[in-house]
Amino acid sequence: MFSATATVINNEPPTHWVGTWGCGLQLTEPKNVPPPPGLAGSTLRQIVHVSIGGKQLRVRFSNLFGTNAAVMNSVHVALGAGTTATSAIDPATDKELAFHGLTSALIPPGEELLSDPFDFDLPPLANLAITICYGATSGNITGHPGSRTTSYILAGNAAAATSMAGAVKTEHWYNIANVEVLAENSSKALITLGDSITDGRGSTTDGNNRWPDDLAGRLNINSATAHVAVINMGIGGNGIFDGLGPAVTKRFDRDVLNQSGVHWLIVFEGVNDIGGSRNPAIATNLIAAYEQFIAKAHARNIRVYGATITPFGTSFYDSPAHETARETVNAWIRTNKLYDAVIDFDAVVRDPVTPTILQSAFDSSDHLHLSPAGYRAMAGAIDLNLFTQ
């Protein structure tokens, strides 16, 4: 029933584009805008941790929430130098991108722009530096506040610089949306759709130890799943119906259905809806939304796996009504016949004595978000055979 769609490019054997990295986009909030010197007239270097590798790439840039055009005078990509937080690149890998044959580009407000395909030797699980030298920028900036990764801003044009000494550091991504690789037909992408737990709150900055990162690492070293890409579409504070960033009901098509090469989806969202709601019907409403997401994904031949909501006892979301709603939702996830499989994160990380709270070793300290050990446990509990189907 489920199969990836292949296309023929330039009469070569069947190949298709697959996302190897991506992030959920939103209007950047005032507290998360770029620090001085800002983006206009400056260079921004951003580091992304890819999943699968490839020999030909393209990069998508977004001005989806902008009110004015974003001008990119020059854009370069290169492999990062080393595995720790650094602005340094391997200059031998530096490549300037083109857009319809030109090295500068304008992204109109409300639109996205895909680079021309380019040759690049990208290893799996590599750190890729994307460096933009800006002209004018939009007053409203499209971005991803919860990057958990250091970005670097330097006044002037440093797009081809080996390192950016003196750059201002910020832990946000701006205007980058996806990195895609031209892959064999067997390569397909998994979307992890979620909130701050999927976005990695509680993980290590520049450590790439969110649970989707840990899962990508497991998939890569398993021969049967080394072709599976992971695209993290978690947004901190996000909800099915409300919260920070576009609600899932509004972003589902863009962040799931329209991703390149998607074949699997993990739905792990709803805790912010429960925790922020006084509506006694919130569990029922969430279940109805999950059913709609499953139907839409299945219509696109995407396998959908439901993940149970993890404990939040003693957190700021804790209340008897909220715990009842969580348990109601989890009972449905475990027993429904619509999901193609269930990933029981709740069972993995809950305290064995008091199941309404996280195990202490897995608690980041706020009793809601996981620690790196907790994220490793979540990723380690996922059956990799789910991604051979």
Summary of the structure (lengths in Angstrom):
residues: 389
radius of gyration: 20.4
end to end distance: 9.9
largest distance: 61.8
contacts: 1379
relative contact order: 0.15
helix: 24%
strand: 31%
